[in-house]
Amino acid sequence: MISPTLAAQLEAELQQHRKYIVNGIRSHLEHGDDIDQTTFNQIAESGDEAVADLINDTEIAQFGNELAELQKIDAALSRIKAGTYGSCIACGTDIAPQRLQVQPAAARCLACQAELEAEQQRGIAPGATL
């Protein structure tokens, strides 16, 4: 279990990072993409639709990454409120404080995270039995 002092410090970091992510998402929604619609249309009309599609796909992927990061942060903040922060959601063991300092939204211990990533690389659904 992590100390209450470290938990408070990491909660503050998570809150700060959450604000940063939310501001980025708001910016995307309010101001559109970094590339304005006129420029996008000019690229598409020039016959290079592949470039226009790539730009569009990149923006969508970035937005998706921001939303996924926001979900991880919110889940970590929920675990803090529930008193389960610092415990692996897969096996229940303590997550190393050093890991949480580097990755405050971490939900799994290193061993369980490595196993999850290996399963994902093999195309196995997380938690599936073979």
C-alpha positions as CSV (number, residue, x, y, z in Angstrom):
1,M,0.0,0.0,0.0
2,I,1.2,3.5,-0.7
3,S,1.5,6.2,1.9
4,P,-1.3,8.8,2.2
5,T,1.3,11.5,1.4
6,L,2.3,9.9,-1.9
7,A,-1.4,9.2,-2.7
8,A,-2.2,12.8,-2.2
9,Q,0.7,13.9,-4.3
10,L,-0.2,11.6,-7.1
11,E,-3.9,12.6,-6.9
12,A,-2.8,16.2,-7.4
13,E,-0.7,15.2,-10.4
14,L,-3.6,13.2,-11.9
15,Q,-5.9,16.2,-11.4
16,Q,-3.5,18.5,-13.1
17,H,-3.0,16.1,-16.0
18,R,-6.7,15.7,-16.3
19,K,-7.2,19.4,-16.7
20,Y,-4.5,19.5,-19.4
21,I,-6.2,16.6,-21.3
22,V,-9.7,18.2,-20.9
23,N,-8.4,21.5,-22.3
24,G,-6.9,19.7,-25.3
25,I,-10.2,17.9,-26.0
26,R,-12.1,21.2,-25.6
27,S,-9.7,22.9,-28.0
28,H,-10.3,20.1,-30.6
29,L,-14.0,20.5,-30.2
30,E,-14.1,24.3,-30.2
31,H,-11.5,25.1,-32.8
32,G,-11.4,22.1,-34.9
33,D,-8.3,20.4,-36.2
34,D,-4.9,22.1,-36.4
35,I,-5.4,22.3,-40.1
36,D,-8.3,24.5,-41.1
37,Q,-11.1,23.2,-43.3
38,T,-10.1,25.4,-46.3
39,T,-6.6,23.9,-46.3
40,F,-8.0,20.4,-45.9
41,N,-10.4,20.9,-48.9
42,Q,-7.5,22.3,-51.0
43,I,-5.5,19.2,-50.3
44,A,-8.4,16.9,-51.1
45,E,-9.2,18.9,-54.3
46,S,-5.6,18.7,-55.4
47,G,-6.1,15.1,-56.1
48,D,-4.1,13.9,-53.1
49,E,-6.9,12.5,-51.2
50,A,-4.5,10.1,-49.4
51,V,-2.8,13.0,-47.7
52,A,-6.2,14.5,-46.7
53,D,-7.3,11.1,-45.4
54,L,-4.0,10.7,-43.5
55,I,-4.4,14.1,-41.8
56,N,-8.0,13.3,-40.9
57,D,-7.1,9.8,-39.5
58,T,-4.2,11.3,-37.5
59,E,-6.5,13.9,-35.9
60,I,-9.1,11.2,-35.1
61,A,-6.4,8.9,-33.6
62,Q,-5.0,11.8,-31.5
63,F,-8.5,12.6,-30.2
64,G,-9.1,8.9,-29.4
65,N,-5.8,8.8,-27.5
66,E,-6.8,11.8,-25.4
67,L,-10.1,10.3,-24.5
68,A,-8.5,7.0,-23.6
69,E,-6.0,8.8,-21.4
70,L,-8.8,10.7,-19.7
71,Q,-10.6,7.5,-19.0
72,K,-7.5,6.0,-17.3
73,I,-7.1,9.2,-15.2
74,D,-10.7,9.1,-14.1
75,A,-10.4,5.5,-13.2
76,A,-7.4,6.2,-11.1
77,L,-9.1,9.1,-9.4
78,S,-12.1,6.7,-8.7
79,R,-9.7,4.2,-7.1
80,I,-8.2,6.9,-4.9
81,K,-11.7,7.8,-3.7
82,A,-12.6,4.1,-3.2
83,G,-9.4,3.5,-1.2
84,T,-8.1,0.9,-3.7
85,Y,-5.5,3.0,-5.4
86,G,-2.2,1.3,-5.5
87,S,-3.6,-2.2,-5.7
88,C,-3.5,-4.1,-8.9
89,I,-6.9,-4.5,-10.5
90,A,-6.0,-7.9,-11.8
91,C,-4.2,-9.7,-8.9
92,G,-4.8,-7.4,-6.0
93,T,-1.1,-7.1,-5.0
94,D,0.4,-3.7,-4.3
95,I,1.7,-1.7,-7.3
96,A,5.2,-0.5,-6.6
97,P,5.3,3.2,-5.5
98,Q,8.0,3.8,-8.1
99,R,5.7,2.6,-10.9
100,L,2.9,4.9,-9.7
101,Q,5.3,7.8,-9.5
102,V,6.2,7.3,-13.2
103,Q,2.7,6.2,-14.3
104,P,0.1,7.6,-11.7
105,A,-2.8,6.1,-13.7
106,A,-1.4,2.6,-13.6
107,A,-4.0,0.1,-12.7
108,R,-1.9,-3.1,-12.8
109,C,1.3,-4.2,-11.2
110,L,4.2,-4.7,-13.6
111,A,3.7,-8.5,-14.0
112,C,0.0,-8.2,-14.8
113,Q,0.6,-5.3,-17.2
114,A,3.3,-7.3,-19.0
115,E,0.9,-10.3,-19.2
116,L,-1.9,-8.1,-20.5
117,E,0.4,-6.6,-23.2
118,A,1.6,-10.0,-24.2
119,E,-2.0,-11.2,-24.6
120,Q,-2.8,-8.2,-26.7
121,Q,0.1,-8.9,-29.0
122,R,-1.0,-12.4,-29.4
123,G,-4.6,-11.2,-30.2
124,I,-6.1,-12.8,-27.1
125,A,-8.9,-10.9,-25.4
126,P,-7.8,-9.8,-21.9
127,G,-8.9,-12.3,-19.3
128,A,-9.9,-15.0,-21.8
129,T,-9.2,-18.6,-20.9
130,L,-7.7,-20.9,-23.4
